[in-house]
Amino acid sequence: MPAATEALPEGNWDFAHYRALHHHFFQDVYEWAGNIRTIRTGKGDNWFGYPEYIEPEAKRLFAQLASREYLAQAGKKDAFAEDSAWFLAEINAIHPFREGNGRIQLVFLTMLARNAGYEIDEDQLRPGPFLQAMIKSFHRELAALVNEIRRMI
């Protein structure tokens, strides 16, 4: 498959940038690409953030990410895996979009990894175990997600 030639949107690594990434990837699929969802949704017994809380919670999360220097100072691979698992768990719980959250989470993880001097090898992604790790992370159990991210670095 040929590589995409269109550059990713630039931004300030904030929630507006995250939304721009979603728009970039899904603008040809969904007319609402990049827009915050307005419906309540969940998976299984887990409800994602209610629409009225998405924006303030996302802004809080991205402010925390900024205070952590976008994980650039994580240092060792294990520390980066732990810090990025924290971020993925939080943004997944917020779940800002109706569809495409997982794809944008991986895109942003790749960007964070490069910012910290690492590369994510998506060929190492194991969809089943990764999904189970994301489900566990919803309950603040991050060990499985840390291990899955570590495998991909």
Backbone bond lengths (Angstrom), bond angles and torsions (degrees), N, CA, C in turn:
res aa  C-N    CA-C-N  psi(-1)  N-CA   C-N-CA  omega(-1)  CA-C   N-CA-C  phi
1 M - - - 1.432 - - 1.525 108.89 -
2 P 1.334 117.92 131.47 1.465 119.80 -179.44 1.516 111.60 -68.89
3 A 1.306 115.33 149.07 1.464 120.68 179.35 1.526 109.80 -74.75
4 A 1.302 116.14 149.74 1.457 121.00 177.00 1.517 109.65 -67.04
5 T 1.320 115.61 140.44 1.463 119.37 -179.74 1.521 112.11 -100.79
6 E 1.321 117.43 -16.00 1.456 121.00 -179.78 1.527 109.45 -80.34
7 A 1.315 115.09 126.74 1.469 120.04 -178.66 1.518 110.82 -68.34
8 L 1.327 115.46 150.01 1.460 120.78 174.47 1.526 109.13 -66.15
9 P 1.314 116.58 149.36 1.469 118.00 177.52 1.521 110.87 -64.65
10 E 1.307 114.52 139.74 1.461 119.46 176.47 1.519 108.63 -84.84
11 G 1.308 114.68 158.96 1.456 119.15 179.82 1.501 110.99 -175.06
12 N 1.311 114.61 -168.09 1.463 121.43 -175.87 1.518 113.08 -102.65
13 W 1.310 118.16 19.45 1.461 122.58 179.23 1.529 110.63 60.52
14 D 1.317 116.35 29.37 1.454 121.19 178.92 1.529 109.28 -108.42
15 F 1.324 116.75 -173.08 1.455 120.22 -177.58 1.526 111.30 -65.28
16 A 1.324 117.65 -34.92 1.467 120.14 176.77 1.527 110.42 -62.03
17 H 1.314 117.51 -39.29 1.461 122.30 177.35 1.532 110.40 -65.62
18 Y 1.313 116.39 -42.65 1.471 121.75 178.62 1.526 110.00 -59.96
19 R 1.322 116.05 -43.33 1.463 120.99 177.80 1.529 110.54 -65.05
20 A 1.322 117.42 -38.28 1.472 120.89 178.58 1.529 110.61 -64.02
21 L 1.317 116.97 -36.29 1.467 120.25 176.53 1.530 110.38 -63.63
22 H 1.327 116.95 -44.32 1.461 120.56 178.20 1.528 109.88 -60.49
23 H 1.330 116.78 -44.33 1.463 120.30 178.02 1.524 110.63 -60.36
24 H 1.318 116.45 -44.52 1.466 122.00 -179.23 1.537 111.19 -55.93
25 F 1.314 116.29 -46.58 1.465 120.16 -175.53 1.526 113.43 -78.63
26 F 1.310 118.07 -29.75 1.466 120.08 -170.79 1.527 114.79 -117.42
27 Q 1.330 118.11 7.99 1.462 120.94 -177.14 1.527 113.06 -61.06
28 D 1.318 118.00 -28.21 1.463 120.78 179.63 1.524 112.52 -88.43
29 V 1.327 116.90 -4.76 1.456 121.86 -177.14 1.531 111.58 -108.29
30 Y 1.326 116.00 -45.42 1.465 121.30 -175.83 1.525 109.96 -123.77
31 E 1.308 117.07 131.06 1.469 119.20 177.78 1.531 111.15 -68.21
32 W 1.317 117.25 -20.18 1.462 122.22 179.09 1.531 112.76 -95.01
33 A 1.319 117.72 13.04 1.471 121.06 -179.09 1.533 110.46 -53.46
34 G 1.318 115.06 132.28 1.457 121.76 179.54 1.509 114.40 85.52
35 N 1.320 117.42 -8.25 1.464 121.07 179.05 1.525 110.23 -91.81
36 I 1.312 115.24 144.94 1.461 121.58 177.50 1.526 108.45 -67.91
37 R 1.321 115.72 138.77 1.466 118.43 -179.76 1.519 110.67 -67.59
38 T 1.327 114.25 152.31 1.461 120.73 -177.66 1.520 111.96 -115.77
39 I 1.328 115.97 4.29 1.464 120.69 179.94 1.520 109.59 -114.01
40 R 1.309 115.80 155.63 1.470 120.67 174.03 1.516 107.59 -83.77
41 T 1.321 115.62 139.51 1.450 120.05 -178.23 1.524 110.10 -151.24
42 G 1.305 115.23 161.54 1.451 120.80 178.59 1.508 109.97 -162.13
43 K 1.306 115.20 179.65 1.460 122.81 176.99 1.511 107.45 -134.99
44 G 1.323 115.63 125.84 1.455 118.77 -177.65 1.519 109.66 61.89
45 D 1.321 115.58 -130.32 1.464 120.93 179.18 1.531 112.77 -90.75
46 N 1.325 117.58 4.63 1.460 121.66 -175.18 1.522 110.96 -103.65
47 W 1.320 115.98 119.74 1.458 121.29 174.46 1.513 108.54 -92.62
48 F 1.326 115.73 132.99 1.459 120.71 175.95 1.531 108.39 -78.73
49 G 1.326 115.04 170.96 1.454 120.10 -179.02 1.523 111.52 -51.41
50 Y 1.311 115.83 137.21 1.459 120.36 177.92 1.528 108.79 -68.56
51 P 1.323 116.68 145.73 1.469 120.29 -174.08 1.531 114.43 -52.21
52 E 1.314 117.05 -37.50 1.466 119.10 -177.51 1.530 112.97 -69.12
53 Y 1.326 117.79 -13.53 1.464 121.62 179.60 1.530 113.76 -105.99
54 I 1.330 117.33 -7.06 1.465 120.14 -175.01 1.523 111.64 -58.77
55 E 1.313 117.23 -54.71 1.471 120.11 -175.96 1.526 112.50 -60.02
56 P 1.330 119.81 -52.11 1.469 117.56 -178.97 1.528 113.05 -64.84
57 E 1.326 118.03 -36.91 1.467 119.90 179.62 1.532 110.88 -69.55
58 A 1.319 116.89 -39.14 1.468 119.92 178.26 1.520 110.20 -65.85
59 K 1.303 117.40 -42.28 1.470 119.77 178.37 1.527 110.84 -62.93
60 R 1.342 116.56 -40.01 1.474 120.48 176.44 1.522 110.08 -61.20
61 L 1.335 116.69 -46.32 1.463 121.08 -178.49 1.527 111.29 -62.79
62 F 1.320 117.10 -45.37 1.460 119.61 -178.68 1.523 111.69 -69.47
63 A 1.334 117.73 -28.16 1.471 120.09 172.95 1.527 109.91 -66.69
64 Q 1.329 116.79 -40.16 1.468 120.19 176.48 1.531 110.26 -64.69
65 L 1.326 116.32 -40.31 1.465 120.10 178.42 1.527 109.94 -62.49
66 A 1.327 117.29 -40.99 1.465 121.20 177.68 1.523 110.43 -62.52
67 S 1.345 117.00 -41.37 1.468 119.85 -179.83 1.527 111.32 -66.19
68 R 1.327 116.39 -20.56 1.474 121.36 176.04 1.531 110.78 -95.69
69 E 1.322 115.78 15.62 1.469 123.06 178.80 1.519 112.06 54.94
70 Y 1.329 115.83 38.18 1.474 123.12 177.42 1.526 111.13 54.10
71 L 1.331 114.80 32.96 1.464 125.55 175.87 1.524 112.97 68.80
72 A 1.322 117.40 10.16 1.468 120.94 -179.29 1.522 111.93 -65.04
73 Q 1.328 116.71 -25.95 1.453 120.53 -177.89 1.529 112.75 -99.32
74 A 1.324 116.17 14.95 1.467 119.55 -177.57 1.520 111.70 -60.58
75 G 1.335 116.34 -29.15 1.459 119.42 178.14 1.505 112.69 82.83
76 K 1.306 116.46 -113.18 1.454 121.30 -174.80 1.526 111.84 -68.10
77 K 1.311 114.05 155.84 1.462 122.02 -178.75 1.527 111.94 -53.74
78 D 1.327 117.38 -42.65 1.458 120.75 -179.59 1.528 111.39 -63.44
79 A 1.316 116.84 -40.38 1.469 120.50 179.24 1.522 110.00 -66.44
80 F 1.330 116.72 -40.83 1.464 118.99 177.33 1.526 110.57 -63.33
81 A 1.329 117.48 -43.39 1.466 121.08 179.42 1.530 110.26 -60.19
82 E 1.315 117.38 -41.39 1.471 121.02 179.06 1.521 111.24 -65.69
83 D 1.333 116.54 -47.11 1.460 120.48 -178.27 1.527 111.66 -66.26
84 S 1.314 117.05 -40.73 1.466 119.18 -179.46 1.530 111.23 -72.16
85 A 1.325 118.01 -30.86 1.470 120.48 174.65 1.527 109.57 -64.16
86 W 1.333 116.74 -41.31 1.463 120.64 175.71 1.530 109.84 -56.24
87 F 1.348 116.76 -49.82 1.458 120.12 -177.84 1.530 111.35 -62.40
88 L 1.340 117.04 -47.29 1.470 119.96 -178.82 1.522 111.66 -60.82
89 A 1.321 117.07 -41.06 1.462 120.38 178.89 1.528 110.60 -61.53
90 E 1.306 116.55 -42.60 1.468 120.71 -178.19 1.527 111.58 -69.25
91 I 1.328 118.02 -47.17 1.467 119.49 -178.15 1.527 110.05 -69.00
92 N 1.324 117.29 -31.24 1.463 119.75 176.99 1.525 110.70 -67.37
93 A 1.322 118.10 -39.51 1.463 121.22 178.39 1.526 110.73 -65.69
94 I 1.314 117.02 -36.11 1.465 121.12 176.93 1.534 109.08 -68.70
95 H 1.337 116.93 -44.03 1.473 123.74 175.12 1.529 111.57 50.28
96 P 1.327 117.10 67.83 1.460 119.41 -169.90 1.532 116.88 -67.99
97 F 1.324 117.95 -20.28 1.464 119.58 -173.53 1.526 111.60 -115.40
98 R 1.307 116.53 157.65 1.461 120.96 178.51 1.522 110.50 -66.41
99 E 1.316 116.84 -40.40 1.468 123.26 179.71 1.519 108.19 -142.03
100 G 1.329 116.20 159.03 1.456 121.17 173.05 1.513 115.11 87.48
101 N 1.316 117.97 7.79 1.463 120.43 -179.18 1.527 112.19 -61.22
102 G 1.331 117.34 -45.95 1.461 120.48 -177.75 1.514 112.99 -61.55
103 R 1.319 116.65 -41.63 1.473 120.47 179.90 1.520 110.32 -62.41
104 I 1.332 116.93 -45.54 1.464 120.08 -178.40 1.525 110.69 -69.90
105 Q 1.322 117.27 -32.71 1.461 119.59 174.96 1.525 110.25 -59.87
106 L 1.335 116.98 -43.18 1.469 119.96 179.54 1.522 111.86 -68.17
107 V 1.322 117.09 -38.03 1.468 120.57 176.75 1.522 109.39 -61.09
108 F 1.324 116.22 -46.89 1.458 119.69 -178.03 1.526 110.75 -68.34
109 L 1.328 117.62 -36.44 1.464 120.77 174.89 1.525 110.35 -59.21
110 T 1.316 116.68 -43.35 1.468 121.08 178.19 1.524 110.79 -61.34
111 M 1.322 116.30 -41.24 1.465 120.24 178.45 1.532 110.95 -65.72
112 L 1.332 116.80 -44.26 1.462 120.20 178.03 1.530 111.04 -61.56
113 A 1.330 116.03 -41.66 1.467 120.06 179.84 1.527 110.54 -61.57
114 R 1.307 116.92 -47.02 1.475 119.79 179.22 1.515 110.67 -61.43
115 N 1.319 117.05 -38.64 1.455 121.43 177.79 1.529 111.23 -62.04
116 A 1.331 116.54 -29.56 1.473 121.39 -179.99 1.531 112.25 -94.56
117 G 1.339 117.19 2.10 1.464 120.27 177.95 1.514 114.17 90.45
118 Y 1.318 117.91 18.28 1.467 122.37 179.74 1.522 110.20 -118.56
119 E 1.297 115.69 165.18 1.463 122.37 173.56 1.519 108.14 -122.51
120 I 1.320 116.50 138.93 1.454 122.51 174.19 1.522 107.66 -96.50
121 D 1.307 116.61 125.84 1.461 122.16 176.77 1.526 107.89 -98.82
122 E 1.335 116.56 96.32 1.461 120.35 -177.06 1.524 112.14 -66.07
123 D 1.327 117.90 -15.13 1.470 119.91 174.17 1.523 110.75 -65.91
124 Q 1.338 116.38 -20.62 1.461 121.04 178.70 1.527 112.68 -87.79
125 L 1.336 116.33 -3.21 1.462 120.22 179.32 1.523 109.99 -67.05
126 R 1.328 115.64 125.89 1.465 121.84 175.05 1.523 106.76 -105.38
127 P 1.344 116.82 102.45 1.470 119.69 -172.05 1.527 114.46 -53.08
128 G 1.314 118.40 -46.90 1.468 120.63 -178.74 1.512 112.60 -61.82
129 P 1.334 118.12 -57.68 1.472 119.34 179.16 1.531 113.36 -61.27
130 F 1.331 116.47 -35.11 1.462 118.74 179.36 1.524 110.32 -65.86
131 L 1.332 116.75 -44.38 1.462 120.81 177.98 1.528 110.85 -60.03
132 Q 1.342 116.46 -45.07 1.466 119.65 178.63 1.525 111.05 -62.03
133 A 1.325 116.60 -37.96 1.467 120.56 178.17 1.525 110.59 -65.81
134 M 1.326 117.22 -38.46 1.463 120.24 177.42 1.528 110.68 -65.54
135 I 1.322 116.86 -39.16 1.466 120.40 177.91 1.532 110.14 -63.06
136 K 1.331 116.62 -44.87 1.466 119.91 178.12 1.525 110.99 -62.91
137 S 1.325 116.84 -35.92 1.464 120.06 -178.23 1.517 111.42 -65.21
138 F 1.320 116.46 -23.90 1.465 120.71 177.79 1.526 110.38 -62.23
139 H 1.316 115.91 -23.82 1.471 122.25 179.05 1.527 111.26 -106.87
140 R 1.333 115.37 23.56 1.471 123.50 177.43 1.528 113.53 65.35
141 E 1.302 116.84 21.30 1.464 121.64 173.40 1.526 106.84 -97.54
142 L 1.331 116.34 97.60 1.463 120.80 -170.59 1.521 114.88 -97.62
143 A 1.319 119.09 -9.91 1.471 121.06 -173.01 1.527 112.47 -56.81
144 A 1.313 118.18 -45.46 1.469 120.75 -178.70 1.521 110.66 -65.03
145 L 1.316 117.68 -39.40 1.459 120.76 179.20 1.525 110.94 -68.36
146 V 1.308 116.58 -40.23 1.474 120.49 175.52 1.524 109.02 -57.06
147 N 1.339 117.41 -46.29 1.463 120.81 -179.23 1.521 112.12 -63.05
148 E 1.341 116.94 -40.61 1.473 119.70 179.70 1.521 111.29 -66.10
149 I 1.322 116.59 -40.87 1.475 119.42 178.53 1.525 109.52 -66.47
150 R 1.318 116.99 -43.82 1.471 121.10 179.67 1.538 110.71 -57.14
151 R 1.324 116.74 -38.97 1.474 121.74 179.23 1.530 111.29 -61.78
152 M 1.336 115.99 -34.57 1.462 120.01 -174.85 1.536 112.99 -84.48
153 I 1.324 116.59 -15.06 1.481 119.53 -179.71 1.523 108.83 -78.31
